[in-house]
């Protein structure tokens, strides 16, 4: 292999192999990191996290300019849903949440929607597609509230379920299903 063309070909091949190996290592590391984050986010927690008292002192404005106090939801099972008008899976799950709220209100269940959006798009959306449960304007601060409740990636839709003691007993990143709601109501 003393021929210069063969040496250059050998170096090029070696560099290509090294690049492929490096690219594979980076992709593998990224996949493992993603799996780790997903596992940490989705796994059941050993003991329920209790929501701090400051959470219950907050007030939020509704799209129709009323104020809702979180304190009015305390000591009842509460489903908190974070959504936005520009999020298709969020929009798809709202009718299910409306039905759930209507069917379980008599049993003490509460549902509160946190719109991670601006007021005018939410008002327009709710005029076209009303929901039976209250919705508050959370805006950008809603992402931080979601993180506090366990949404470490800040994605939508996100749902957290609190028991009557104010402990977070369920979290779900992504669209909920009727089966999710059935399992959650059976646990409480």
Secondary structure, 3 states (H helix, E strand, C coil): CCCHHHHHHHHHHHHHHHHHHHHHHHHHHHHHHHHHHHHHHHCCCCCCEECCHHHHCCEEEECCCCEEEHHHHCCCCEEEEEECCCCHHHHHHHHHHHHHHHHHHHHCCEEEEEECCCHHHHHHHHHHCCCCCEEEECCCHHHHHHHHCCCCCCCCCEEEEECCCCEEEEEEECCCCHHHHHHHHHHC
